[in-house]
Amino acid sequence: MPGWFRGDSHVHTGRSEGAELTVEEAVDAARRSGLHFIATTEHNTVDGHTRLDRPRRRADGDPRPGGHHPNRALAGTGSRTGTTDRLEVRRTRRPARGRLDRVRAAGGLCVAAHPHAPYLRGQLGYPFELFDAVEVWNGRWTSSVAWQADNEAALAEWGRGLAAGVAAGRWLPAVGNSDAHLRGQLGSPQTVVLADELTTAAVLAGLRAGRSWIAASRDVELTLTASAGARVAGIGEVLNAEEAVVAASVRGVGSGCVSFHTEQGRIHSATLPPDGAAEVIWHVRASDAGFVRVEIRDGGGVMAAMTNPVQLRSSVG
């Protein structure tokens, strides 16, 4: 059944150097974080993925912990790529394109992970265009830890390429994941994807199409639509109309700020009430904007949620 499913597609277990989570702990943490799926992305091994292939059964026989599927892996490769097959993709000096094509041939999704991380080999040395998606949000949006990724830099780089990508007909979706290594990290942030059903293929198709948004936690809810009369387009979709009404509905970010972004940058904003629930409306012409995306930040300016774009195409002329 179609729906919005929450997941964390960048998770490390004890199979990765520096990680402490057991596979069982990762599954339990996913359930507590309200996730429907996770993906293991071990450091040069697919061993964690094989463990996730074995669903745990509850007393009532349901293999889905808590009624969800956090024990279903979407990936089992290095942190930059994902595939549903047990295909190992290791870092080498060879050009990346051939290795990424191997992942795609296996049905996987190639993600540029933490492109602006401060540690050794943490910064991406390839252009985003080689990939299928960009991990704009890696771990906490900001913190004092030494390994904190520069998510603002990743967002800015992705945003600069979005206008050209939309105009060219191939834009790269943004995703957000925890990159969990330690207990208490998994599920923050999480990507919320619209999929036809809760299967690996359907979730990957939704991520690939950009029908997704990113939340800091399960407590944040967000919808974004553009409409013209009876025609309505959502995140990752296209609205063919010259004049559109863009509506963002938000819950869970008290006294935060909603901002609308186009190829012209931040174009409109509104402050949320203390209870964090509101609908913000903005009117736009397709001749002035090829897309609209939304950011939600808390009162301190820290990202709480962000969307992929809704595309606008003029029906005039």
C-alpha positions as CSV (number, residue, x, y, z in Angstrom):
1,M,0.0,0.0,0.0
2,P,1.4,3.5,-0.9
3,G,2.6,5.6,2.0
4,W,5.2,7.8,3.6
5,F,7.9,5.6,5.2
6,R,10.7,6.8,7.5
7,G,14.1,5.4,7.3
8,D,17.8,5.7,8.0
9,S,20.0,4.5,5.1
10,H,23.4,5.1,6.6
11,V,23.9,2.9,9.6
12,H,27.1,1.2,10.9
13,T,27.2,-1.8,13.2
14,G,30.1,-3.4,15.0
15,R,31.3,-4.8,11.7
16,S,32.6,-1.3,10.9
17,E,35.7,0.2,12.6
18,G,34.7,2.6,15.4
19,A,31.1,1.4,15.6
20,E,29.6,-0.2,18.7
21,L,26.0,-1.2,17.7
22,T,25.1,-4.8,17.4
23,V,22.7,-5.7,14.6
24,E,20.0,-6.3,17.2
25,E,20.6,-3.0,18.9
26,A,20.3,-1.2,15.5
27,V,17.0,-2.9,14.9
28,D,15.7,-1.9,18.3
29,A,17.0,1.7,17.9
30,A,15.2,1.9,14.6
31,R,11.9,0.8,16.1
32,R,12.3,3.4,19.0
33,S,13.0,6.1,16.4
34,G,9.8,5.4,14.5
35,L,11.6,4.0,11.4
36,H,10.1,1.7,8.9
37,F,13.5,0.6,7.4
38,I,17.2,0.9,7.8
39,A,20.2,0.2,5.6
40,T,23.6,-1.0,6.8
41,T,26.6,0.7,5.2
42,E,29.6,-1.0,6.7
43,H,33.2,0.0,6.1
44,N,34.1,-2.3,3.2
45,T,32.1,-5.3,4.2
46,V,28.6,-6.6,3.7
47,D,28.5,-8.8,6.8
48,G,26.0,-6.7,8.7
49,H,23.6,-6.9,5.7
50,T,23.5,-10.7,5.9
51,R,22.4,-10.5,9.5
52,L,19.6,-8.0,8.7
53,D,18.3,-10.5,6.1
54,R,17.1,-12.6,9.0
55,P,13.9,-11.1,10.4
56,R,13.2,-11.5,14.1
57,R,9.7,-12.8,14.8
58,R,7.5,-11.5,17.6
59,A,5.4,-13.7,19.8
60,D,2.4,-13.1,17.4
61,G,4.5,-14.4,14.4
62,D,4.8,-10.9,12.8
63,P,8.4,-10.5,11.5
64,R,8.2,-6.7,11.7
65,P,9.3,-5.4,15.1
66,G,6.6,-3.0,16.4
67,G,4.7,-3.5,13.2
68,H,7.5,-1.9,11.1
69,H,10.4,-3.2,9.0
70,P,13.5,-1.8,10.6
71,N,15.2,-5.2,10.1
72,R,15.0,-4.9,6.4
73,A,18.2,-3.7,4.8
74,L,18.3,-1.6,1.7
75,A,22.1,-1.5,1.4
76,G,25.1,-3.6,2.3
77,T,28.1,-1.7,0.9
78,G,30.4,1.1,1.7
79,S,29.0,4.4,2.9
80,R,28.9,6.1,-0.5
81,T,26.7,3.5,-2.3
82,G,23.8,1.2,-1.7
83,T,22.6,-2.0,-3.3
84,T,20.1,-4.7,-2.5
85,D,22.7,-7.4,-3.6
86,R,25.7,-8.4,-1.6
87,L,28.1,-6.4,-3.8
88,E,31.2,-5.0,-2.2
89,V,32.4,-1.6,-3.5
90,R,35.8,-0.7,-2.1
91,R,37.7,2.6,-2.4
92,T,40.5,2.5,-4.9
93,R,42.4,4.8,-7.1
94,R,40.4,3.8,-10.1
95,P,37.8,6.3,-11.5
96,A,34.5,6.0,-9.7
97,R,32.1,5.8,-12.6
98,G,32.6,2.1,-13.3
99,R,32.1,1.1,-9.7
100,L,29.0,3.2,-9.4
101,D,27.6,1.6,-12.6
102,R,28.1,-1.8,-11.0
103,V,25.9,-0.7,-8.1
104,R,23.2,0.6,-10.4
105,A,23.3,-2.6,-12.4
106,A,22.6,-4.5,-9.2
107,G,19.5,-2.3,-8.6
108,G,21.2,-0.1,-6.1
109,L,21.3,3.7,-5.4
110,C,24.6,5.6,-5.4
111,V,24.7,8.3,-2.7
112,A,27.3,10.9,-2.2
113,A,27.7,10.6,1.6
114,H,29.0,13.4,4.0
115,P,30.6,15.4,1.2
116,H,32.0,17.9,3.6
117,A,33.2,15.8,6.6
118,P,36.4,17.1,8.4
119,Y,38.2,13.8,8.9
120,L,40.7,11.9,6.7
121,R,39.0,10.7,3.5
122,G,35.8,12.3,4.7
123,Q,35.4,14.8,1.9
124,L,34.0,13.7,-1.5
125,G,36.6,14.0,-4.3
126,Y,34.1,13.5,-7.2
127,P,31.4,15.7,-8.6
128,F,27.8,15.2,-7.4
129,E,26.7,14.5,-11.0
130,L,28.2,11.0,-10.8
131,F,25.7,10.0,-8.1
132,D,22.0,9.4,-7.8
133,A,21.5,11.4,-4.6
134,V,23.4,13.6,-2.2
135,E,23.5,13.1,1.6
136,V,23.0,16.8,2.4
137,W,22.3,16.0,6.1
138,N,24.7,13.7,7.9
139,G,24.2,13.1,11.6
140,R,23.2,16.0,13.8
141,W,22.9,19.2,11.8
142,T,25.6,20.8,14.0
143,S,27.5,19.8,17.1
144,S,30.9,20.2,18.8
145,V,32.1,16.6,18.1
146,A,35.4,16.4,16.1
147,W,33.8,14.3,13.3
148,Q,30.8,16.7,12.7
149,A,30.1,17.0,9.0
150,D,29.6,20.5,7.6
151,N,26.0,20.1,6.6
152,E,25.6,23.8,5.7
153,A,28.3,23.5,3.1
154,A,26.7,20.3,1.7
155,L,23.4,22.0,1.5
156,A,24.8,25.0,-0.2
157,E,26.7,22.9,-2.8
158,W,23.6,20.8,-3.5
159,G,21.4,23.9,-3.7
160,R,23.7,25.6,-6.2
161,G,23.4,22.7,-8.6
162,L,19.6,22.2,-8.1
163,A,18.5,25.0,-10.5
164,A,20.7,23.7,-13.3
165,G,19.7,20.2,-12.7
166,V,16.0,21.0,-12.8
167,A,16.5,23.0,-16.0
168,A,18.4,20.1,-17.6
169,G,15.8,17.5,-16.5
170,R,18.1,15.6,-14.1
171,W,18.4,16.9,-10.6
172,L,19.8,15.0,-7.7
173,P,17.6,14.4,-4.6
174,A,18.8,15.2,-1.1
175,V,18.7,12.6,1.6
176,G,19.6,12.7,5.3
177,N,20.9,9.9,7.5
178,S,22.4,9.4,10.9
179,D,25.7,7.7,9.9
180,A,25.2,6.0,13.2
181,H,28.3,4.5,14.8
182,L,27.4,4.9,18.5
183,R,24.3,4.2,20.6
184,G,21.8,7.1,20.6
185,Q,22.6,8.3,17.0
186,L,20.4,6.1,14.8
187,G,17.3,7.8,13.4
188,S,18.5,11.4,13.6
189,P,18.0,12.6,11.0
190,Q,15.7,10.3,9.0
191,T,14.5,10.5,5.4
192,V,10.8,10.2,4.8
193,V,10.0,8.7,1.4
194,L,6.8,8.2,-0.6
195,A,6.8,4.7,-1.9
196,D,4.2,2.4,-3.6
197,E,4.8,-0.2,-0.9
198,L,7.3,-1.0,1.9
199,T,9.7,-3.0,-0.2
200,T,13.3,-2.5,-1.1
201,A,12.6,-1.8,-4.7
202,A,9.8,0.6,-4.0
203,V,11.7,2.6,-1.4
204,L,14.7,2.9,-3.6
205,A,12.5,4.1,-6.5
206,G,11.0,6.8,-4.2
207,L,14.4,7.9,-3.1
208,R,15.7,8.0,-6.7
209,A,12.8,10.1,-7.8
210,G,13.2,12.6,-5.0
211,R,9.8,11.9,-3.5
212,S,11.2,12.5,0.0
213,W,12.0,15.0,2.7
214,I,14.3,14.9,5.7
215,A,13.3,15.2,9.4
216,A,15.5,15.7,12.5
217,S,13.3,13.1,14.3
218,R,10.0,11.3,14.3
219,D,8.5,14.3,16.1
220,V,8.6,16.5,13.0
221,E,5.8,16.3,10.4
222,L,5.8,18.2,7.1
223,T,3.9,18.2,3.8
224,L,4.5,20.4,0.8
225,T,2.2,20.8,-2.3
226,A,1.8,23.1,-5.2
227,S,-1.7,23.4,-6.7
228,A,-3.6,25.1,-9.5
229,G,-7.3,24.4,-9.2
230,A,-7.8,20.7,-9.1
231,R,-4.2,19.9,-10.1
232,V,-1.9,19.1,-7.2
233,A,1.8,18.1,-7.2
234,G,3.8,17.0,-4.2
235,I,7.5,16.6,-3.3
236,G,9.4,15.2,-6.3
237,E,6.5,15.8,-8.7
238,V,5.8,18.4,-11.4
239,L,2.9,20.9,-11.6
240,N,2.1,22.2,-15.1
241,A,0.6,25.6,-14.5
242,E,1.6,29.2,-14.8
243,E,0.2,30.2,-11.4
244,A,0.5,28.0,-8.3
245,V,-0.4,28.0,-4.7
246,V,2.3,26.5,-2.6
247,A,1.3,25.1,0.8
248,A,3.6,23.8,3.6
249,S,2.0,22.2,6.6
250,V,4.3,21.7,9.6
251,R,4.1,20.1,13.1
252,G,6.7,19.7,15.8
253,V,8.9,22.8,15.5
254,G,7.7,25.3,18.0
255,S,8.6,28.9,17.2
256,G,10.6,27.8,14.3
257,C,10.9,29.3,10.8
258,V,9.5,28.1,7.5
259,S,11.4,29.3,4.4
260,F,10.6,28.8,0.7
261,H,13.5,28.5,-1.7
262,T,13.7,28.7,-5.5
263,E,16.6,29.2,-8.0
264,Q,16.6,32.8,-6.7
265,G,17.4,31.5,-3.1
266,R,15.3,32.1,-0.1
267,I,12.2,33.9,-1.4
268,H,9.6,33.8,1.4
269,S,9.5,32.9,5.1
270,A,7.2,32.7,8.1
271,T,7.5,32.1,11.8
272,L,5.8,29.1,13.4
273,P,3.6,29.5,16.5
274,P,4.9,28.2,19.9
275,D,3.0,24.9,19.4
276,G,4.8,24.3,16.1
277,A,1.7,23.6,14.0
278,A,0.9,25.8,11.1
279,E,0.2,25.9,7.4
280,V,2.1,28.5,5.4
281,I,0.8,29.6,1.9
282,W,2.7,31.3,-0.8
283,H,1.7,32.2,-4.4
284,V,4.2,31.9,-7.2
285,R,4.4,32.0,-11.0
286,A,6.1,29.2,-12.9
287,S,7.7,31.9,-15.1
288,D,9.5,33.1,-12.0
289,A,10.4,29.8,-10.4
290,G,11.2,26.4,-11.8
291,F,10.9,24.7,-8.4
292,V,10.0,25.3,-4.8
293,R,11.6,23.6,-1.8
294,V,11.1,24.2,1.9
295,E,13.4,24.4,4.9
296,I,12.2,24.3,8.6
297,R,14.7,25.6,11.2
298,D,14.2,25.9,14.9
299,G,14.5,29.2,16.8
300,G,18.3,28.8,16.9
301,G,18.6,28.3,13.2
302,V,19.3,24.6,13.4
303,M,17.6,22.6,10.6
304,A,14.6,20.6,11.7
305,A,13.3,19.5,8.3
306,M,13.8,20.1,4.6
307,T,12.3,18.9,1.4
308,N,13.2,18.0,-2.1
309,P,11.6,20.3,-4.7
310,V,8.2,20.5,-6.3
311,Q,8.8,21.4,-9.9
312,L,6.8,24.1,-11.7
313,R,6.3,24.3,-15.5
314,S,4.5,27.0,-17.2
315,S,1.5,26.1,-19.2
316,V,1.5,29.4,-21.0
317,G,2.8,29.4,-24.6
